[in-house]
Amino acid sequence: RQFRPVLTMRQVSASFHDAPYLDNKVAIAFLSTDEVEKHYDDAQTRLTSLSRFIGFLVAGTAGYQCKSNMLAFPSLAEAVEFGLRLMEALHQSDAKLIEGAPVAPRFLRYGCKCGTYDTMGAHPSTGRADYYGRVVNRAARIAGASELGTVCCGFTESEDANLSHFGVEATPLGVRRLKGVKEDMRMFLCTNAVLTK
C-alpha cells in the first residue's frame, strides 16, 4: 500500500516500527480537546497546529504519536513525563513555534493508562501504528474525567499504584467509576515533583 508523501520540510513522521509494542504492553495517553472547540472560533486550525507541535515535541522521546490526540509510550512514567512536558511547553514561549495560534493548556485534559493491548496495526489512511483494546478505552476515559489543564493517570484496584519512582508528585483523586469501564479506577493527579517543592 502506498501512503501520502511526508512533507519533510514541515513535519517528521515516525515509522510504524518505531511504535512501542514489547510484550503486548503499552502506555496510552489521550489529550482531550473538547473544550477547545467551545472557546475558539478557529478551533480546527488551532488543533491542527497543536497536533504538529505534539509531533515536534514527542520526536525527541521514546513516545509515538498514533493520532493527533493519541500517543503511545513504553512505560507509564514516560507517558506522564511527556504530559507534564507538553503542558509546560504550552505555557512557555516554545509554543510560539506552532504554525498559527497556540492552544491554552487550561482547555486541555491529558490522561494516560498502562496495560496490555489486544491488537496493533497500521491505520488505513495514515500508516501510523494504532492500538486496540481496553487500555485505549481506559486512557481516553481517564482523560475525559480529568480536570482541565491537568495530567492524570489511573489504575484499577488490582494494579500497583506506586508512583514514587516516577519523579512526579501524584495526588490521589479517589476511586472513580468511568463510563464504559467495568472496574473502578483509582485516579491520580500528576505534577512535577521539582516544581512543587
Backbone bond lengths (Angstrom), bond angles and torsions (degrees), N, CA, C in turn:
res aa  C-N    CA-C-N  psi(-1)  N-CA   C-N-CA  omega(-1)  CA-C   N-CA-C  phi
1 R - - - 1.469 - - 1.526 109.37 -
2 Q 1.320 116.43 138.14 1.452 121.30 177.60 1.516 109.63 -100.81
3 F 1.343 115.52 135.96 1.451 121.11 179.91 1.523 109.43 -108.85
4 R 1.305 115.12 162.42 1.453 119.90 179.24 1.523 110.42 -57.93
5 P 1.332 118.89 145.47 1.470 120.54 -178.65 1.519 111.89 -65.41
6 V 1.325 116.13 147.28 1.457 121.46 177.53 1.521 109.01 -82.03
7 L 1.324 117.03 128.64 1.458 121.31 177.75 1.520 107.90 -82.00
8 T 1.300 116.79 84.72 1.462 121.56 -168.96 1.513 114.42 -65.70
9 M 1.315 118.60 -20.00 1.460 119.49 177.81 1.532 111.11 -77.39
10 R 1.325 117.29 -14.33 1.464 120.07 -175.81 1.516 113.55 -120.22
11 Q 1.312 118.77 -16.33 1.453 119.31 -175.94 1.521 110.45 -154.47
12 V 1.334 113.87 160.44 1.458 120.79 174.78 1.520 106.59 -125.52
13 S 1.316 117.77 123.46 1.452 121.56 -179.36 1.519 109.84 -112.93
14 A 1.310 116.21 127.83 1.458 120.51 178.18 1.526 109.82 -72.80
15 S 1.310 116.07 154.75 1.458 121.69 176.35 1.519 110.14 -72.68
16 F 1.329 115.82 156.21 1.466 120.91 173.67 1.524 109.89 -53.89
17 H 1.324 116.57 -36.64 1.462 121.31 -175.91 1.521 113.58 -75.80
18 D 1.325 117.40 -5.97 1.463 120.95 176.34 1.527 111.86 -83.47
19 A 1.316 117.20 -12.29 1.463 121.00 -177.61 1.532 110.47 -70.24
20 P 1.335 118.12 141.02 1.470 121.04 179.43 1.531 111.67 -69.86
21 Y 1.322 116.53 138.70 1.461 119.76 -179.18 1.530 113.27 -154.82
22 L 1.314 119.31 15.11 1.460 122.82 -175.45 1.528 111.64 -60.55
23 D 1.318 116.47 124.42 1.474 123.35 176.37 1.530 112.88 53.91
24 N 1.317 116.35 33.05 1.472 121.42 179.00 1.527 113.37 58.07
25 K 1.318 116.46 23.76 1.460 120.29 179.87 1.525 109.56 -116.72
26 V 1.326 115.63 138.98 1.458 120.61 -177.55 1.526 109.27 -155.63
27 A 1.315 115.60 153.89 1.464 121.14 171.79 1.524 106.88 -104.78
28 I 1.320 116.03 120.95 1.467 121.95 -179.36 1.528 108.65 -103.83
29 A 1.323 115.98 136.10 1.460 121.67 176.51 1.524 109.61 -123.74
30 F 1.314 115.50 139.38 1.463 121.86 176.69 1.523 109.40 -122.07
31 L 1.305 114.31 143.94 1.453 121.22 173.39 1.522 106.97 -111.68
32 S 1.317 116.13 110.58 1.462 120.61 179.94 1.524 108.75 -82.44
33 T 1.333 115.84 123.80 1.468 121.29 -174.45 1.529 112.75 -117.96
34 D 1.315 117.79 18.12 1.469 121.02 -176.74 1.524 112.79 -55.44
35 E 1.341 116.58 -40.38 1.461 120.34 -176.26 1.519 112.92 -70.29
36 V 1.331 116.63 -23.34 1.469 119.80 179.92 1.518 110.12 -60.43
37 E 1.326 116.87 -43.23 1.462 121.20 -178.21 1.531 112.00 -66.94
38 K 1.324 116.56 -23.71 1.463 120.10 179.80 1.528 112.20 -81.69
39 H 1.338 117.26 -24.02 1.461 120.37 -172.01 1.532 115.32 -109.29
40 Y 1.334 116.83 -11.59 1.465 119.25 -178.60 1.523 110.00 -125.12
41 D 1.327 116.48 134.02 1.463 120.71 175.50 1.525 111.14 -70.73
42 D 1.332 115.58 -31.39 1.468 121.01 -179.79 1.527 110.61 -103.55
43 A 1.322 116.08 43.97 1.460 122.17 -173.44 1.531 112.95 -56.98
44 Q 1.321 117.47 -43.74 1.461 119.78 -176.49 1.530 111.73 -64.49
45 T 1.318 116.59 -39.03 1.464 120.29 177.01 1.518 110.48 -63.54
46 R 1.315 116.12 -42.52 1.460 121.07 -179.74 1.532 111.01 -67.08
47 L 1.321 117.69 -39.81 1.463 120.83 179.75 1.523 111.39 -67.59
48 T 1.322 117.01 -35.77 1.463 120.26 175.39 1.520 110.13 -63.92
49 S 1.327 116.42 -42.64 1.462 121.14 177.54 1.524 110.96 -64.54
50 L 1.324 116.65 -40.24 1.461 121.12 178.78 1.521 110.95 -63.12
51 S 1.330 116.76 -41.83 1.464 120.84 179.04 1.524 111.17 -61.00
52 R 1.334 116.60 -41.01 1.468 120.62 177.67 1.530 110.57 -64.04
53 F 1.325 115.32 -40.75 1.460 119.53 -179.33 1.523 111.01 -66.20
54 I 1.321 117.11 -39.96 1.468 120.77 176.94 1.521 109.73 -61.43
55 G 1.328 116.76 -42.93 1.455 120.46 178.05 1.515 112.38 -61.26
56 F 1.334 116.11 -39.42 1.455 121.53 177.32 1.524 110.63 -64.37
57 L 1.334 116.26 -43.30 1.459 121.31 -175.76 1.533 112.24 -72.79
58 V 1.318 117.39 -38.16 1.462 120.86 -176.04 1.528 111.81 -77.53
59 A 1.337 116.79 -17.60 1.463 120.13 -176.92 1.524 113.01 -60.66
60 G 1.310 118.23 -27.21 1.460 121.03 -179.66 1.510 114.05 -94.47
61 T 1.331 117.02 16.32 1.465 121.12 -177.59 1.531 109.72 -125.72
62 A 1.322 115.28 -177.74 1.466 120.69 175.35 1.524 111.04 -83.94
63 G 1.328 116.90 1.90 1.457 121.22 -178.13 1.515 112.76 -80.53
64 Y 1.330 114.73 171.86 1.467 121.86 -175.71 1.521 108.34 -146.01
65 Q 1.327 116.83 128.10 1.457 121.21 178.68 1.522 109.69 -88.51
66 C 1.328 116.32 106.57 1.462 121.58 179.87 1.524 110.90 -77.41
67 K 1.323 115.84 -47.59 1.464 123.83 178.51 1.515 106.91 -136.05
68 S 1.300 117.27 179.24 1.462 120.07 -177.33 1.524 112.22 -57.46
69 N 1.341 117.44 -35.97 1.462 120.84 -176.62 1.532 113.56 -120.99
70 M 1.320 118.06 15.58 1.469 122.11 179.92 1.522 109.47 -128.26
71 L 1.339 115.49 129.55 1.452 120.95 -179.36 1.516 110.12 -129.42
72 A 1.330 115.63 159.21 1.459 121.92 178.06 1.525 108.80 -128.53
73 F 1.333 115.90 141.92 1.458 122.29 -178.93 1.523 109.49 -136.72
74 P 1.337 117.73 154.54 1.466 119.98 177.60 1.522 113.44 -65.74
75 S 1.341 117.58 -26.75 1.467 120.63 -177.57 1.520 110.76 -144.22
76 L 1.323 115.46 160.31 1.464 120.58 178.39 1.522 110.57 -66.02
77 A 1.332 116.85 -36.70 1.462 120.45 179.23 1.526 110.72 -57.48
78 E 1.327 116.56 -42.59 1.467 120.29 -179.82 1.526 111.73 -69.68
79 A 1.329 116.30 -33.94 1.472 119.94 177.79 1.523 110.74 -66.81
80 V 1.327 116.31 -43.38 1.466 121.16 178.74 1.522 110.29 -65.14
81 E 1.333 115.91 -45.73 1.461 120.57 -179.51 1.524 111.55 -58.79
82 F 1.336 116.49 -41.46 1.459 119.36 179.27 1.523 110.92 -66.80
83 G 1.326 117.83 -41.18 1.456 120.96 179.11 1.519 111.88 -58.40
84 L 1.328 116.11 -43.47 1.464 120.34 178.60 1.529 110.89 -66.81
85 R 1.319 115.64 -39.54 1.464 120.20 178.70 1.529 110.87 -64.97
86 L 1.331 116.43 -40.45 1.457 120.94 178.96 1.518 111.21 -63.11
87 M 1.319 116.69 -48.60 1.467 120.09 -179.43 1.524 110.98 -61.24
88 E 1.327 115.73 -41.18 1.463 119.76 179.51 1.528 110.74 -66.17
89 A 1.333 117.03 -41.87 1.464 120.76 -179.26 1.522 111.55 -63.18
90 L 1.326 116.63 -35.53 1.459 119.86 178.68 1.529 111.36 -70.20
91 H 1.328 116.04 -22.36 1.467 120.38 175.26 1.524 111.39 -78.57
92 Q 1.318 116.12 -26.95 1.459 121.31 -173.43 1.527 112.02 -92.69
93 S 1.304 115.01 173.43 1.462 121.07 -178.84 1.520 111.93 -68.55
94 D 1.363 118.55 -16.40 1.458 120.97 177.77 1.526 110.73 -57.05
95 A 1.301 116.52 -28.98 1.466 120.37 -178.34 1.524 111.63 -63.82
96 K 1.326 117.19 -17.88 1.458 120.95 179.31 1.523 111.76 -70.57
97 L 1.349 116.22 -10.70 1.460 119.79 176.93 1.529 111.47 -71.69
98 I 1.330 116.54 -15.89 1.460 120.14 178.25 1.517 109.62 -66.18
99 E 1.333 115.97 140.18 1.471 119.67 173.70 1.521 107.80 -71.24
100 G 1.301 116.40 117.07 1.452 119.06 -177.35 1.520 110.31 95.99
101 A 1.319 116.80 -171.57 1.457 121.38 -176.03 1.526 111.11 -79.56
102 P 1.333 117.87 142.16 1.463 120.79 177.94 1.530 111.54 -74.64
103 V 1.303 114.60 164.80 1.465 121.33 175.85 1.522 107.97 -99.73
104 A 1.302 117.09 129.14 1.463 120.15 178.67 1.524 109.49 -67.98
105 P 1.345 118.14 131.11 1.468 120.39 -178.15 1.522 113.77 -62.31
106 R 1.315 117.35 -18.90 1.472 119.44 -179.98 1.528 112.04 -68.53
107 F 1.347 117.08 -9.61 1.459 121.24 177.25 1.524 112.58 -104.03
108 L 1.336 117.18 10.36 1.463 121.87 -177.31 1.519 111.66 -118.56
109 R 1.326 115.64 152.90 1.461 122.46 173.44 1.533 107.39 -128.58
110 Y 1.329 116.91 133.47 1.471 121.13 -178.79 1.532 108.11 -122.05
111 G 1.323 115.91 122.38 1.465 120.46 178.89 1.509 111.23 -131.69
112 C 1.331 117.04 145.21 1.465 119.75 -179.19 1.527 111.63 -142.48
113 K 1.334 113.86 155.78 1.463 121.93 -177.07 1.515 108.35 -150.82
114 C 1.322 116.70 139.85 1.456 121.64 177.26 1.526 109.18 -107.54
115 G 1.325 116.23 142.57 1.458 120.33 179.03 1.519 111.16 174.58
116 T 1.311 115.20 -174.02 1.467 119.55 178.87 1.526 109.59 -90.58
117 Y 1.308 116.16 147.46 1.463 121.42 177.48 1.527 108.93 -107.10
118 D 1.323 116.35 156.63 1.461 121.18 -179.21 1.520 111.54 -80.33
119 T 1.329 116.06 -51.39 1.462 121.05 179.77 1.513 109.81 -141.66
120 M 1.323 114.39 162.41 1.458 121.71 178.04 1.523 107.06 -143.09
121 G 1.306 116.92 135.88 1.460 119.54 179.73 1.505 111.13 -158.43
122 A 1.317 116.12 177.76 1.462 121.57 -179.97 1.525 110.25 -83.37
123 H 1.322 116.48 133.22 1.459 120.90 175.79 1.529 108.49 -63.46
124 P 1.340 118.45 134.23 1.470 121.05 -173.43 1.525 115.53 -61.50
125 S 1.326 118.57 -26.68 1.464 119.16 -177.70 1.523 114.22 -104.71
126 T 1.338 117.53 -29.41 1.470 119.41 -177.46 1.524 113.01 -102.31
127 G 1.338 117.21 -23.78 1.454 120.33 -176.45 1.512 113.45 80.50
128 R 1.332 117.14 -2.86 1.458 120.56 178.78 1.529 110.39 -76.80
129 A 1.310 115.10 156.07 1.461 120.22 179.05 1.524 110.24 -66.02
130 D 1.315 116.17 139.93 1.458 121.89 177.69 1.520 107.78 -132.97
131 Y 1.314 116.06 145.54 1.466 121.66 -176.41 1.522 109.63 -116.95
132 Y 1.329 115.15 150.68 1.461 121.42 177.88 1.523 108.73 -134.92
133 G 1.316 116.21 142.23 1.455 120.73 178.72 1.519 111.22 142.70
134 R 1.335 114.96 177.81 1.461 120.29 -176.07 1.524 113.06 -61.30
135 V 1.333 117.48 -34.19 1.462 119.80 -177.76 1.529 110.93 -61.36
136 V 1.326 117.69 -33.23 1.466 121.53 179.49 1.524 110.24 -69.35
137 N 1.321 116.65 -48.38 1.460 121.07 179.42 1.527 111.32 -61.72
138 R 1.335 116.52 -41.52 1.467 119.88 -178.44 1.521 111.73 -66.87
139 A 1.323 116.91 -39.79 1.472 119.63 178.15 1.528 110.56 -62.61
140 A 1.329 116.90 -41.24 1.462 120.88 179.01 1.526 110.96 -64.67
141 R 1.322 116.53 -39.97 1.470 120.32 179.81 1.528 111.44 -68.31
142 I 1.328 116.86 -37.64 1.461 120.69 177.92 1.522 109.80 -63.73
143 A 1.334 116.48 -43.17 1.468 120.12 177.84 1.525 110.28 -60.83
144 G 1.324 116.68 -44.44 1.456 120.49 -178.80 1.515 113.81 -65.59
145 A 1.342 116.57 -27.79 1.466 121.12 -178.39 1.524 112.72 -90.83
146 S 1.325 117.60 -6.27 1.463 121.33 -178.66 1.525 110.75 -77.32
147 E 1.328 114.99 157.96 1.465 119.61 175.32 1.525 109.29 -74.82
148 L 1.318 116.48 154.30 1.458 120.92 179.01 1.531 110.72 -60.48
149 G 1.332 115.75 139.08 1.456 121.37 177.19 1.508 115.16 77.73
150 T 1.346 118.00 14.31 1.459 120.08 -176.39 1.525 112.40 -119.52
151 V 1.339 113.74 164.97 1.461 123.09 174.30 1.524 106.83 -117.11
152 C 1.329 117.06 122.39 1.463 121.33 -177.79 1.526 111.05 -130.49
153 C 1.320 115.51 155.02 1.457 121.03 172.65 1.521 108.00 -134.66
154 G 1.322 116.63 166.27 1.454 119.73 -176.52 1.510 113.03 -142.51
155 F 1.336 114.50 154.42 1.460 122.69 178.50 1.524 108.65 -138.12
156 T 1.317 116.77 146.75 1.458 119.77 171.53 1.526 107.79 -77.18
157 E 1.319 116.70 168.82 1.461 121.58 -177.94 1.529 112.01 -60.78
158 S 1.317 117.43 -29.46 1.466 120.93 -176.65 1.531 113.74 -87.28
159 E 1.344 117.81 -5.89 1.457 120.89 -177.33 1.521 111.97 -95.64
160 D 1.328 116.08 147.92 1.463 122.20 177.31 1.516 109.15 -71.13
161 A 1.320 116.46 123.14 1.468 121.15 -177.28 1.519 111.77 -108.73
162 N 1.321 117.56 32.15 1.461 121.44 179.07 1.529 109.40 -78.15
163 L 1.316 116.66 109.23 1.459 121.42 -178.37 1.530 112.24 -107.84
164 S 1.333 117.48 8.04 1.459 120.85 -173.93 1.524 112.73 -63.04
165 H 1.326 117.13 -30.24 1.469 120.50 -178.03 1.525 112.60 -86.49
166 F 1.331 117.95 2.99 1.461 120.85 -177.94 1.527 112.48 -81.33
167 G 1.333 117.71 -17.80 1.453 119.75 -175.39 1.511 112.75 78.19
168 V 1.337 116.78 21.80 1.465 121.53 177.34 1.518 109.12 -129.09
169 E 1.306 115.31 159.42 1.459 121.21 172.30 1.523 107.36 -88.41
170 A 1.314 117.12 123.73 1.467 121.47 -179.06 1.526 109.19 -115.99
171 T 1.297 115.78 113.10 1.464 121.83 -179.37 1.520 109.58 -100.90
172 P 1.352 117.58 119.76 1.474 119.51 179.79 1.523 111.36 -62.32
173 L 1.311 115.65 134.46 1.464 121.90 177.57 1.520 111.57 -106.85
174 G 1.333 115.98 3.75 1.452 120.06 179.60 1.515 112.53 94.17
175 V 1.313 113.96 -178.71 1.466 121.30 -179.17 1.524 108.73 -93.47
176 R 1.325 116.11 131.08 1.460 120.91 -178.79 1.524 110.47 -120.90
177 R 1.303 116.12 146.66 1.460 122.22 170.03 1.526 106.55 -101.27
178 L 1.331 115.99 108.33 1.458 121.21 -175.81 1.523 110.70 -94.98
179 K 1.305 116.09 145.93 1.458 122.08 -178.60 1.530 110.71 -58.78
180 G 1.319 116.31 129.40 1.451 121.61 177.30 1.520 114.94 79.05
181 V 1.336 117.47 5.01 1.468 122.02 179.77 1.525 108.50 -116.27
182 K 1.325 117.28 119.31 1.458 120.88 -175.39 1.523 112.65 -69.71
183 E 1.337 116.47 -39.50 1.460 120.18 -177.83 1.522 110.73 -86.89
184 D 1.346 115.67 146.24 1.455 119.78 174.35 1.525 109.16 -66.05
185 M 1.319 116.14 146.76 1.458 121.52 -177.29 1.522 110.71 -117.28
186 R 1.336 115.91 127.41 1.464 120.81 173.15 1.517 107.46 -86.35
187 M 1.326 116.67 119.73 1.461 120.59 -176.77 1.520 110.85 -106.19
188 F 1.345 114.54 146.60 1.459 121.61 -179.38 1.523 109.63 -131.63
189 L 1.338 114.99 136.96 1.453 121.67 172.57 1.522 107.64 -88.29
190 C 1.329 116.73 126.38 1.462 121.20 -176.82 1.520 110.34 -107.86
191 T 1.333 116.53 131.06 1.451 122.98 176.43 1.519 108.76 -134.12
192 N 1.304 116.84 161.23 1.458 121.73 -179.17 1.524 109.86 -69.66
193 A 1.327 117.45 120.65 1.461 122.71 -176.47 1.518 111.47 -62.17
194 V 1.326 117.11 -35.65 1.467 120.22 -178.98 1.520 110.74 -69.54
195 L 1.340 116.22 -43.08 1.463 120.17 -176.02 1.524 112.45 -72.78
196 T 1.347 118.05 -23.04 1.458 119.93 -176.26 1.516 112.84 -90.34
197 K 1.328 118.08 -4.92 1.468 120.39 179.75 1.538 110.84 -90.55
